Amino acid sequence: MNGRPILTTEQMRAAEQRAIDGGTTVEQLMERAGAALAEATYRFAGPTSALVLCGPGNNGGDGYVAARHLAERGVKVRVAALDEPKSDASKWARSLWNGEVEALTVDTLSAPMIIDALFGTGLKRGLEDTAAEQLSRLCNAAVVSVCCDLPSGVESDSGAELGEVPAFDMTVTFGALKPAHRLYPAMHKCGRVVLADIGIEAATSWHEIALPELAGLDPGGHKYDRGLVHALAGKMPGAIALAATAAAKAGAGYVRVSTSRSIEGLPSAVVQTDTAEINDERIGCLLVGPGMGDIPQVLTLALTSRAPKVLDADAISNLGEPERLKGQDSIITPHEGEFRRLFGEIEGTKPQRALEAAKRSGAVVVYKGADTVVASPDGRVGFRAPAPAWLASAGTGDVLAGTIAAMRARGLPAFEAACAGVWLQCRAAEMAGPEMIADDLADAIGPALSSIR
């Protein structure tokens, strides 16, 4: 199941133009956006006195409309403008606001609620120093802060902060999410993100990663129907033990580990063997990389297997050339350093780099980090919602690799399996809590899985 759509600046402008070509006016779109901003703000904060900060463009126009709707609901509203409206639509919106408009200066007084409608999608440079200082000052003095579309000072497509950007409690955006809502560092300034429908068709292959859709278990099925994950051990048995445990907790019907020595810490249900055939037709997914170390022969062996596979950690570092993955039906899970070592310097935003990597390698790429994106060679991109900061600890990547392997072995296609694994890891981290270690995360995969049934 696709989550909320995500559009770049160019795609958003094209979607708006299609709506306009279909007979919707810019003013109608602005009225819907401003009304939605007011509605979401009122539901979030109630009749809290508000100061709406309006810029000179259409984002400011949305702010004027929101101010009018809030005032009509009995909210005490002030408006402070950075400059006079420049676009025809924003001039129209300003003309319908019956209250005073203050100039946004160092003398502007704050209010319990600040609504930032200065600049939204399309910003390519930071705010002027004075404007940035006043925005931060007013937000810091407020009880609640809300932004229209995006926090002012954020670049929509990359998530970069173009200057000082305050943190908001809520962001209300329109038609589709923007990449910055789900890319670091901007996503941590957005707070709760509300998506409002204003009559724009968001046709896109980029989406927020949503709750996985997993088929119910066949009452008459057996362990191989639920998927066999076969993991290859290496020098560091603890990592493969974490990954194999996660695969078992994520519902794989059978998990086994190829190893020449006994591995401590594995659940009794995980089979250890030194004789299993890696071209066993029953294998639903082969897992290689966690704890592999500098034993490239393990990777070479894995690449001879016809089974779908997940490559993590040392397997990625030992690949050398991404073209080795062509035709492998593989999912790779690099963090930033591993990504750069394998693919070099690719220009563009994080989702653009992930897509280029997927096309070069033919693999589904789970590009990990404070923001995680999943890219498919066919152009689809999944964006993870903000995850708990405590996921940044040793071994959590091993748990993710094992969880993805289980999803793939259970029959999900590669892209869907990768997205499902990312979602489950995030949910498990929320359930495990901030004191968790990787073992706790693996144990929480089962409850996370149960939460979607």
C-alpha positions in Angstrom: 0.0 0.0 0.0 1.4 3.4 -1.0 1.5 6.1 1.7 1.0 9.8 1.2 2.3 11.1 -2.1 5.5 13.1 -2.3 6.1 15.7 -5.1 9.2 17.7 -6.0 8.9 21.5 -6.6 8.7 20.9 -10.4 6.1 18.2 -10.0 4.0 20.3 -7.7 4.0 23.2 -10.1 3.0 20.8 -12.9 0.2 19.4 -10.7 -1.1 22.8 -9.9 -1.0 23.8 -13.6 -3.0 20.7 -14.5 -5.6 21.8 -12.0 -5.6 25.3 -13.5 -5.9 24.0 -17.0 -8.8 21.9 -15.9 -10.7 25.0 -14.8 -9.6 25.7 -11.2 -8.3 29.2 -10.7 -5.2 30.1 -8.6 -7.5 32.0 -6.3 -9.6 28.9 -5.7 -6.5 26.8 -4.9 -5.3 29.5 -2.5 -8.7 29.7 -0.8 -8.7 26.0 -0.3 -5.2 26.0 1.0 -5.7 28.9 3.4 -9.0 27.4 4.7 -7.2 24.0 5.2 -4.4 25.8 7.1 -6.9 27.5 9.3 -8.9 24.3 9.9 -5.8 22.2 10.9 -4.5 25.0 13.1 -7.8 25.4 14.9 -8.1 21.7 15.5 -4.5 21.6 16.8 -4.5 24.7 19.0 -8.1 25.7 19.4 -9.0 29.4 19.7 -5.4 30.5 20.5 -4.5 34.1 19.7 -2.4 34.1 16.5 0.1 36.1 14.6 0.2 35.2 10.9 3.5 36.1 9.2 2.8 36.7 5.5 5.4 36.8 2.7 5.0 38.5 -0.7 4.2 35.4 -2.7 1.4 32.8 -2.8 2.6 31.3 0.5 1.8 34.7 2.0 -1.6 34.6 0.2 -2.4 31.3 1.9 -1.6 33.1 5.2 -4.0 36.0 4.5 -6.8 33.4 3.7 -6.0 31.5 6.9 -6.1 34.6 9.0 -9.5 35.5 7.6 -10.9 32.0 8.3 -9.5 32.0 11.8 -11.0 35.4 12.6 -14.4 34.2 11.3 -14.2 31.4 13.9 -13.6 34.0 16.7 -9.8 33.7 17.0 -8.0 36.9 17.8 -5.7 37.3 14.8 -3.0 39.7 13.8 -1.1 39.8 10.5 2.5 40.9 10.0 3.8 41.2 6.4 7.4 40.9 5.3 6.6 42.9 2.2 3.6 43.9 0.0 2.0 41.1 -2.0 3.6 40.6 -5.4 1.4 38.0 -7.2 -2.1 38.6 -8.4 -3.5 35.8 -6.2 -1.8 37.1 -3.0 -3.0 40.6 -3.7 -6.5 39.1 -4.0 -6.1 37.3 -0.7 -4.8 40.4 1.0 -7.8 42.4 -0.3 -10.2 40.1 1.5 -8.5 40.4 4.9 -10.4 43.1 6.8 -7.9 43.6 9.6 -4.7 45.6 9.9 -1.4 44.5 8.4 1.6 45.3 10.5 5.1 45.4 9.0 7.3 42.5 10.2 10.1 44.3 12.1 12.1 44.0 15.3 9.3 45.7 17.1 6.6 43.1 16.1 5.2 41.5 19.2 4.8 37.8 19.4 1.5 35.9 20.1 0.7 32.6 21.8 0.5 31.1 18.3 2.7 31.9 15.3 1.8 30.9 11.8 4.7 31.1 9.3 3.4 31.8 5.8 6.5 33.7 4.6 7.9 31.3 2.0 7.1 27.7 1.0 7.9 25.4 -1.9 10.5 26.7 -4.4 12.8 28.7 -2.1 16.4 28.6 -3.3 18.1 30.9 -0.9 17.8 31.6 2.8 15.8 34.4 4.4 17.4 37.8 4.8 19.2 37.9 8.2 16.6 40.3 9.7 13.6 38.2 8.5 15.2 35.0 9.8 16.0 36.6 13.2 12.4 37.8 13.6 10.9 34.5 12.6 13.1 32.7 15.2 12.4 35.3 17.8 8.7 35.2 17.4 8.5 31.4 17.2 10.7 31.0 20.3 8.4 33.4 22.2 5.2 31.6 21.1 3.5 28.6 22.8 2.6 27.0 19.5 4.1 27.4 16.1 2.7 26.3 12.8 4.1 26.6 9.3 2.3 26.8 5.9 3.6 24.2 3.4 7.2 24.2 4.7 9.3 26.0 7.3 10.6 29.2 5.8 14.3 28.8 4.9 14.0 25.1 3.8 14.8 23.9 0.3 11.9 21.7 -0.7 13.6 19.0 -2.8 16.7 18.4 -0.7 15.6 19.1 2.8 18.6 21.5 3.2 18.3 24.4 5.6 19.3 27.5 3.7 19.8 29.5 6.9 18.5 29.6 10.5 15.2 27.6 10.6 13.2 27.4 13.9 11.5 24.1 14.8 7.7 24.0 14.4 5.0 22.1 16.2 3.0 21.4 13.0 3.3 21.8 9.2 0.3 22.0 7.0 1.0 21.2 3.4 -1.2 20.8 0.3 -1.8 18.3 -2.4 1.2 16.1 -1.5 4.1 16.0 0.9 7.4 17.5 -0.3 10.7 15.7 0.0 11.9 18.1 2.7 9.1 16.8 5.0 10.9 13.5 5.0 14.6 14.4 4.5 17.2 15.4 7.0 17.7 18.0 8.4 14.4 19.8 7.5 12.1 17.0 8.6 13.1 17.5 12.2 11.9 21.1 12.0 8.4 20.3 10.6 6.8 18.7 13.7 3.5 17.0 12.9 2.9 17.0 9.1 -0.7 17.4 8.0 -1.6 16.9 4.3 -4.6 18.8 3.1 -6.6 17.9 -0.1 -7.1 21.0 -2.2 -8.2 19.3 -5.4 -4.8 18.6 -7.0 -4.0 15.2 -8.5 -0.7 14.1 -7.2 0.4 11.5 -9.7 3.8 10.2 -8.6 5.9 7.2 -8.0 7.3 8.7 -4.8 5.5 8.0 -1.5 5.9 8.0 2.2 6.4 4.4 3.4 3.0 3.2 4.8 1.8 0.3 6.9 2.8 -2.9 5.1 0.2 -5.1 3.5 1.0 -8.7 4.4 -1.1 -11.7 3.2 -2.7 -13.7 6.0 -1.1 -17.1 6.8 -2.5 -20.1 5.1 -4.1 -22.4 7.8 -3.0 -25.4 5.7 0.5 -24.0 4.9 3.9 -25.2 6.2 7.1 -23.5 7.2 8.4 -23.2 3.6 5.2 -21.5 2.6 6.0 -18.8 5.1 9.5 -18.4 3.6 13.0 -19.8 4.2 15.7 -17.3 5.0 19.2 -18.6 4.5 22.0 -16.5 6.1 25.7 -16.8 5.5 27.9 -16.3 8.6 31.4 -14.8 8.6 34.0 -13.6 11.1 31.6 -11.9 13.6 28.9 -14.3 14.6 27.0 -11.7 16.8 25.9 -9.7 13.8 24.5 -12.6 11.8 22.8 -13.8 15.0 21.0 -10.5 15.3 20.0 -10.6 11.7 18.8 -14.2 11.8 16.9 -13.6 15.0 15.1 -10.6 13.4 14.2 -12.7 10.4 12.6 -15.3 12.6 10.8 -12.7 14.7 9.6 -11.1 11.4 7.6 -14.2 10.6 9.9 -16.2 8.3 8.8 -19.9 8.5 12.3 -21.2 8.6 15.7 -19.5 9.3 19.0 -21.2 8.9 22.6 -20.1 9.1 25.5 -21.5 7.2 28.4 -21.7 9.6 31.3 -23.9 10.4 31.2 -23.1 14.1 28.5 -22.9 16.7 27.0 -19.4 17.1 25.9 -18.3 20.5 22.8 -16.2 21.0 20.6 -17.7 18.3 17.1 -18.8 19.1 16.7 -22.5 19.2 14.3 -22.3 16.2 17.2 -21.0 14.0 19.0 -23.9 12.4 22.8 -23.9 12.2 24.3 -25.9 9.4 27.5 -26.3 7.4 26.0 -28.5 4.7 23.0 -26.6 3.3 22.9 -25.9 -0.4 22.6 -22.2 -1.3 20.8 -23.1 -4.5 18.1 -24.9 -2.6 14.9 -24.0 -4.5 13.0 -23.5 -1.3 15.1 -20.5 -0.2 13.0 -17.4 -0.3 15.8 -15.0 0.5 19.5 -15.3 1.0 21.1 -12.9 3.6 24.8 -12.0 3.4 26.9 -9.3 4.9 26.2 -8.9 8.6 29.4 -9.9 10.4 31.0 -11.2 7.2 34.3 -9.4 7.7 37.0 -9.6 5.2 36.0 -12.9 3.7 35.1 -12.0 0.1 34.6 -15.7 -0.7 31.3 -15.6 1.3 30.0 -12.8 -1.0 31.2 -14.6 -4.1 29.4 -17.7 -3.0 26.2 -15.7 -2.3 26.3 -14.2 -5.8 26.3 -17.7 -7.3 22.9 -18.4 -5.8 19.8 -18.0 -7.8 17.7 -17.0 -4.8 16.6 -13.4 -4.1 19.1 -11.8 -1.7 19.7 -9.0 0.8 23.2 -7.6 1.0 24.2 -5.6 4.0 27.4 -4.2 5.7 30.6 -6.1 4.6 28.9 -7.6 1.6 28.3 -4.1 0.2 31.9 -3.0 1.0 33.3 -6.1 -0.8 31.2 -5.7 -3.9 33.7 -3.4 -5.7 31.4 -2.7 -8.7 27.7 -2.2 -8.4 27.3 -3.9 -11.8 28.0 -7.2 -10.1 24.4 -7.0 -8.8 22.8 -6.9 -12.3 20.4 -9.8 -12.6 20.8 -10.8 -8.9 17.2 -9.9 -7.7 18.9 -8.1 -4.8 18.2 -5.5 -2.0 21.2 -3.6 -0.7 21.2 -1.6 2.6 24.1 0.9 2.6 24.6 3.7 5.0 26.3 6.9 3.8 29.8 5.7 3.8 29.0 2.3 2.2 26.9 4.1 -0.5 29.8 6.5 -1.4 32.3 3.7 -1.5 30.2 1.6 -3.9 28.7 4.3 -6.1 31.1 7.2 -5.8 30.0 10.8 -5.8 26.5 11.0 -7.4 25.0 14.5 -7.9 21.5 15.4 -6.6 19.3 15.0 -3.6 19.3 11.9 -1.5 16.3 10.3 -3.4 17.8 11.2 -6.7 21.1 9.6 -5.7 19.3 6.5 -4.4 17.4 6.2 -7.7 20.6 6.5 -9.8 22.3 3.9 -7.6 19.3 1.6 -8.1 19.4 2.0 -11.9 23.2 1.4 -12.0 23.0 -1.8 -9.9 19.6 -3.1 -10.8 19.1 -3.6 -7.1 16.5 -2.1 -4.7 18.6 0.4 -2.6 17.7 1.1 1.1 19.8 4.2 1.6 20.0 4.4 5.4 20.5 7.4 7.7 18.7 9.9 9.9 16.4 9.9 6.9 16.0 6.6 5.0 14.8 6.3 1.5 14.1 3.1 -0.5 14.6 3.3 -4.3 13.7 0.8 -7.0 15.2 0.7 -10.5 11.7 1.3 -11.9 11.6 4.8 -10.5 9.7 4.2 -7.3 11.0 5.8 -4.0 9.7 5.3 -0.5 10.5 7.8 2.2 10.5 6.7 5.8 8.7 8.8 8.4 10.9 10.3 11.1 12.3 7.4 13.2 13.4 7.4 16.9 16.9 8.9 17.3 17.9 5.8 19.4 17.9 3.7 16.2 21.5 5.1 15.8 23.2 2.3 17.7 25.3 -0.7 16.9 23.5 -3.7 15.4 20.3 -2.0 14.4 21.3 -2.3 10.7 21.7 -6.1 11.2 18.1 -6.3 12.5 16.9 -4.3 9.5 18.6 -6.6 7.1 17.1 -9.7 8.7 13.7 -8.1 8.8 13.8 -7.2 5.1 15.0 -10.8 4.3 12.0 -12.2 6.1 9.6 -9.9 4.2 11.2 -11.0 0.9 11.1 -14.7 1.8 7.4 -14.3 2.7 6.7 -13.4 -0.9 6.7 -9.6 -1.1 8.4 -8.2 -4.2 11.8 -6.6 -3.5 10.7 -3.0 -3.2 7.7 -3.8 -1.1 9.8 -6.1 1.1 12.4 -3.3 1.7 9.7 -0.8 2.6 8.0 -3.2 4.9 11.3 -4.0 6.7 12.0 -0.3 7.1 8.5 0.4 8.5 8.8 -2.6 10.9 12.2 -1.5 12.2 10.9 2.0 12.9 7.8 0.7 14.7 9.9 -1.8 16.7 12.2 1.0 17.8 9.2 3.0 19.0 8.0 0.1 21.0 11.4 -0.9 22.4 12.0 2.6 23.8 15.0 4.9 24.2 17.1 2.5 26.4 17.0 -0.2 23.8 20.0 -2.1 22.4 19.9 -4.0 19.1 18.8 -7.2 20.9 15.8 -5.4 22.3 15.0 -4.1 18.8 15.1 -7.7 17.4 12.8 -8.8 20.2 10.4 -6.0 19.4 10.0 -7.0 15.7 7.4 -9.6 16.6 5.2 -7.1 18.5 5.7 -4.6 15.7 4.5 -7.2 13.2 1.5 -8.0 15.4 0.5 -4.3 15.5 -0.3 -4.3 11.8 -2.6 -7.4 11.8 
